[in-house]
Amino acid sequence: VVDNAAGLVFVFSGMGTQWWAMGRDLLNAGGVFAAEAAHIDDAFQKIADWSIIEELLRPEEESRITSTAIAQPATFLLQVALTRELAQFG
């Protein structure tokens, strides 16, 4: 236990190697994470004409997550949705 802790700190991942199934369990579970992901994906589709969620749910043999154009928006979606998921627990 650290007596002088200032509070909670978030450290988000960098843009290193992405895993084809990242976030899949949380997307399929529904809840806050999936709702926030859908909200972000709806806005994204209006400007990009493709779905981040569809990309994240592709089977491994069809995944394009190693492409920077896919990985960067996917990482953003996952980080924001995970923050919303964790926020519900205070």
Secondary structure, 3 states (H helix, E strand, C coil): CCCCCCCCCCCCCCCCCCCCCCCHHHHHHCHHHHHHHHHHHHHHHHHHCCCHHHHHCCCHHHCCCCCHHHHHHHHHHHHHHHHHHHHCCC
